[in-house]
Amino acid sequence: MISTLRTYWMWWLLAVAGGAVFLFWPGGFAEKARLVLHGLCAQTPTHTYTFGGFMLPFDARMTGIYGGALSTMVFLVVRGRMLSAGLPPIRVMAVLGLFVLAMAADGFNSLFTDLGLWHPWAPRNELRLVTGFATGISLAVVLAWLVSSTTWRLSKRTPVVHDFREVALFWVPFVPYAVLVASGWSWLYAPLSLLLMLSAWMVLAMLGVSMVLLALRWDDRILSKAQLHVPGAIGGIVGLAIMLLLAFGRVWLERVTGIPSTL
């Protein structure tokens, strides 16, 4: 543990610094959590789960996406697949693509409802959560492959996902996660909100790492995990910057144009 802290000290420093800024920023916890993630989500009240009167900082669909992404990343780390640059079998990629299409179909169904047009089924937060979780699984697999492809000299050539059995295992956390999200227990608000903020940061940081490696042409220089220390920290800063720029940019745009914050 001590050696890991020493090797990746910039990552821990960044996490502690980010947590400290969030803690001491003016305002209540719920207000700050919603602000941090406002650039990624409209946070529509009717689409959002509440806990003790406080709405989660993500709506149901985004709660599903980032919950699914985080749990799938954990699975891939445990199975040693986060640095696997091989593509999944075509049949597996087809299923992962169907997951995204399912969320798109439910999203358009909700849009048609809001526009007063004919829609095949009544929108429900439960459907938003499950289709979001499915897309989060696909997102995590794509991000793992992307990072692996930009560290190709370090990565293994094995597929990120081998077969349908592993895809099924990605769904194991969904039931307990859905139960907790739908419970409305007030004491869960803070840990779930922190989990969603962490997941969003991790997703953007993984994108940031790949951007940094490609922009600096370091993709062929990473020969060990320790060499990911600096680009990983820079990627974390990039991810945090994207999150905050989107959040504050959206708030500014809403104030200037008068657009409701829930659109």
C-alpha positions as CSV (number, residue, x, y, z in Angstrom):
1,M,0.0,0.0,0.0
2,I,2.8,2.4,0.9
3,S,4.7,1.7,-2.3
4,T,1.5,2.3,-4.3
5,L,1.0,5.6,-2.6
6,R,4.6,6.6,-3.4
7,T,4.3,5.5,-7.0
8,Y,1.0,7.3,-7.8
9,W,1.3,10.1,-5.3
10,M,0.1,12.7,-7.8
11,W,-3.2,10.8,-8.2
12,W,-3.9,10.8,-4.5
13,L,-2.8,14.4,-4.2
14,L,-5.3,15.3,-7.0
15,A,-8.1,13.4,-5.3
16,V,-7.5,15.0,-1.9
17,A,-7.2,18.4,-3.4
18,G,-10.4,18.0,-5.4
19,G,-12.2,16.7,-2.3
20,A,-10.9,19.6,-0.2
21,V,-12.1,22.2,-2.8
22,F,-15.5,20.5,-2.8
23,L,-15.7,20.4,0.9
24,F,-14.9,24.1,1.5
25,W,-16.7,25.5,-1.5
26,P,-19.7,27.7,-0.3
27,G,-23.1,26.0,-0.1
28,G,-24.7,22.8,1.1
29,F,-23.6,19.3,0.0
30,A,-26.7,18.8,-2.3
31,E,-26.3,22.2,-3.9
32,K,-22.6,21.6,-4.7
33,A,-23.1,18.0,-5.9
34,R,-25.8,19.2,-8.3
35,L,-23.6,22.0,-9.5
36,V,-20.6,19.8,-10.2
37,L,-22.6,17.4,-12.4
38,H,-25.0,20.1,-13.9
39,G,-22.9,20.3,-17.1
40,L,-23.5,16.6,-17.7
41,C,-27.2,16.3,-16.9
42,A,-30.3,18.5,-17.0
43,Q,-31.3,17.1,-13.6
44,T,-35.1,17.2,-14.5
45,P,-37.0,16.8,-11.2
46,T,-39.6,14.3,-12.6
47,H,-36.8,12.1,-14.0
48,T,-34.7,12.1,-10.8
49,Y,-34.8,9.9,-7.7
50,T,-35.0,11.7,-4.3
51,F,-33.6,10.9,-0.9
52,G,-35.1,12.6,2.1
53,G,-36.3,15.5,-0.1
54,F,-33.0,15.9,-1.9
55,M,-32.7,15.0,-5.6
56,L,-29.7,13.0,-6.8
57,P,-27.2,15.1,-8.8
58,F,-28.0,12.9,-11.8
59,D,-31.4,12.0,-13.2
60,A,-32.4,8.3,-13.4
61,R,-30.8,7.7,-16.8
62,M,-27.5,9.2,-15.9
63,T,-27.6,7.5,-12.5
64,G,-27.8,4.3,-14.5
65,I,-25.1,5.1,-16.9
66,Y,-22.5,6.1,-14.3
67,G,-23.5,3.3,-11.9
68,G,-23.1,0.8,-14.7
69,A,-19.8,2.3,-15.9
70,L,-18.3,2.3,-12.4
71,S,-19.3,-1.3,-11.5
72,T,-18.0,-2.5,-14.9
73,M,-14.7,-0.8,-14.4
74,V,-14.3,-2.4,-11.1
75,F,-15.1,-5.8,-12.7
76,L,-12.5,-5.2,-15.4
77,V,-9.9,-4.1,-12.8
78,V,-10.5,-7.2,-10.7
79,R,-10.2,-9.5,-13.8
80,G,-7.1,-7.7,-15.1
81,R,-8.8,-6.4,-18.2
82,M,-8.3,-2.6,-17.9
83,L,-5.2,-2.9,-20.1
84,S,-6.6,-5.4,-22.7
85,A,-6.4,-3.9,-26.2
86,G,-8.1,-6.7,-28.0
87,L,-11.6,-6.2,-29.3
88,P,-14.5,-8.3,-28.0
89,P,-16.0,-10.9,-30.3
90,I,-18.4,-9.4,-32.9
91,R,-21.4,-11.0,-31.2
92,V,-20.4,-9.4,-27.9
93,M,-19.9,-6.0,-29.6
94,A,-23.4,-6.4,-31.2
95,V,-25.0,-6.9,-27.7
96,L,-23.1,-3.9,-26.3
97,G,-24.4,-1.9,-29.2
98,L,-27.9,-3.0,-28.5
99,F,-27.6,-1.8,-25.0
100,V,-26.9,1.7,-26.3
101,L,-29.8,1.5,-28.8
102,A,-32.1,0.5,-26.0
103,M,-31.3,3.6,-24.1
104,A,-31.7,5.7,-27.2
105,A,-35.1,4.2,-27.9
106,D,-36.2,5.0,-24.3
107,G,-34.8,8.5,-24.6
108,F,-36.7,9.2,-27.8
109,N,-39.9,7.7,-26.2
110,S,-39.5,10.2,-23.4
111,L,-38.9,13.1,-25.8
112,F,-42.0,12.2,-27.8
113,T,-43.9,12.2,-24.5
114,D,-42.6,15.7,-23.6
115,L,-43.5,17.0,-27.0
116,G,-47.1,15.6,-26.7
117,L,-46.5,13.1,-29.6
118,W,-47.5,9.5,-29.9
119,H,-45.2,7.2,-27.9
120,P,-45.1,3.4,-27.6
121,W,-44.9,3.2,-23.8
122,A,-45.2,5.4,-20.7
123,P,-41.8,6.7,-19.6
124,R,-40.7,5.4,-16.2
125,N,-37.6,6.1,-14.1
126,E,-37.1,2.4,-13.7
127,L,-36.7,2.1,-17.5
128,R,-34.3,5.0,-17.5
129,L,-32.2,3.4,-14.8
130,V,-32.0,0.0,-16.5
131,T,-31.3,1.3,-20.0
132,G,-28.8,3.8,-18.6
133,F,-27.0,1.0,-16.7
134,A,-26.8,-1.0,-19.9
135,T,-25.2,1.9,-21.7
136,G,-22.8,2.4,-18.8
137,I,-21.6,-1.2,-19.3
138,S,-20.9,-0.5,-23.0
139,L,-19.2,2.9,-22.1
140,A,-16.8,1.2,-19.6
141,V,-15.8,-1.4,-22.1
142,V,-15.1,1.2,-24.8
143,L,-13.1,3.4,-22.4
144,A,-11.1,0.4,-21.2
145,W,-10.3,-0.5,-24.8
146,L,-9.5,3.1,-25.7
147,V,-7.0,3.5,-22.8
148,S,-5.5,0.1,-23.6
149,S,-5.1,1.1,-27.3
150,T,-3.2,4.3,-26.4
151,T,-0.9,2.3,-24.1
152,W,-0.5,-0.5,-26.7
153,R,3.1,-1.4,-25.7
154,L,2.0,-2.1,-22.2
155,S,-1.4,-3.6,-22.9
156,K,-2.3,-7.2,-23.5
157,R,-3.7,-8.4,-26.8
158,T,-6.5,-10.3,-25.1
159,P,-10.1,-9.0,-25.6
160,V,-11.6,-6.6,-23.0
161,V,-14.6,-8.9,-22.8
162,H,-14.4,-12.6,-23.8
163,D,-18.0,-13.9,-24.0
164,F,-21.7,-13.5,-23.1
165,R,-21.0,-15.0,-19.7
166,E,-18.9,-12.0,-18.8
167,V,-21.5,-9.6,-20.2
168,A,-24.0,-11.3,-17.9
169,L,-21.7,-10.9,-14.9
170,F,-21.7,-7.1,-15.6
171,W,-25.3,-7.1,-14.6
172,V,-24.9,-8.7,-11.2
173,P,-24.5,-5.4,-9.4
174,F,-27.6,-3.9,-11.0
175,V,-30.2,-5.4,-8.7
176,P,-28.6,-4.2,-5.4
177,Y,-27.8,-0.9,-7.0
178,A,-31.3,-0.4,-8.3
179,V,-32.8,-1.3,-4.9
180,L,-30.6,1.3,-3.2
181,V,-31.4,4.0,-5.8
182,A,-35.1,3.3,-5.5
183,S,-35.1,3.0,-1.7
184,G,-35.2,6.8,-1.1
185,W,-33.4,6.3,2.3
186,S,-32.1,9.7,3.2
187,W,-28.8,8.4,4.7
188,L,-27.9,7.1,1.2
189,Y,-28.0,10.4,-0.5
190,A,-24.4,11.5,0.3
191,P,-22.7,8.2,-0.5
192,L,-24.6,7.7,-3.7
193,S,-23.9,11.3,-4.8
194,L,-20.2,10.9,-4.1
195,L,-20.2,7.6,-6.0
196,L,-21.8,9.3,-9.0
197,M,-19.4,12.2,-8.9
198,L,-16.4,9.8,-8.7
199,S,-17.7,7.7,-11.6
200,A,-18.2,10.8,-13.8
201,W,-14.7,12.0,-12.9
202,M,-13.3,8.6,-13.7
203,V,-15.0,8.4,-17.1
204,L,-13.8,11.9,-18.1
205,A,-10.3,11.1,-16.7
206,M,-10.0,8.0,-18.8
207,L,-10.9,10.1,-21.9
208,G,-8.4,12.7,-20.7
209,V,-5.6,10.1,-20.3
210,S,-6.1,8.9,-23.9
211,M,-6.2,12.5,-25.2
212,V,-2.9,13.3,-23.3
213,L,-1.1,10.2,-24.6
214,L,-2.1,10.9,-28.2
215,A,-1.5,14.7,-28.0
216,L,2.0,14.3,-26.5
217,R,2.7,11.2,-28.6
218,W,3.4,9.2,-25.6
219,D,1.3,6.3,-26.7
220,D,4.4,4.2,-27.8
221,R,6.5,5.2,-24.7
222,I,4.5,3.6,-21.9
223,L,6.3,0.4,-21.0
224,S,5.2,0.0,-17.4
225,K,2.2,0.9,-15.2
226,A,4.4,3.2,-13.2
227,Q,4.9,5.3,-16.3
228,L,1.2,6.0,-16.3
229,H,1.7,8.1,-13.2
230,V,2.2,11.5,-14.9
231,P,-0.2,11.1,-17.9
232,G,-2.8,9.6,-15.5
233,A,-2.6,12.6,-13.2
234,I,-2.8,15.0,-16.2
235,G,-5.8,13.0,-17.5
236,G,-7.4,13.4,-14.1
237,I,-6.9,17.2,-14.2
238,V,-8.3,17.3,-17.8
239,G,-11.3,15.3,-16.7
240,L,-12.0,17.5,-13.8
241,A,-11.5,20.6,-15.9
242,I,-14.0,19.3,-18.5
243,M,-16.5,18.6,-15.8
244,L,-16.2,22.0,-14.1
245,L,-16.1,23.9,-17.4
246,L,-19.3,22.2,-18.6
247,A,-21.0,22.9,-15.2
248,F,-20.1,26.5,-14.8
249,G,-20.5,27.1,-18.6
250,R,-24.0,25.7,-18.4
251,V,-24.9,27.9,-15.4
252,W,-23.6,31.0,-17.1
253,L,-25.5,30.2,-20.3
254,E,-28.7,29.6,-18.4
255,R,-28.3,33.0,-16.6
256,V,-27.5,34.9,-19.8
257,T,-30.2,33.3,-22.0
258,G,-32.9,32.6,-19.3
259,I,-33.1,29.0,-20.3
260,P,-34.5,26.8,-17.5
261,S,-31.9,24.7,-15.8
262,T,-33.9,21.5,-16.2
263,L,-33.9,21.5,-20.0
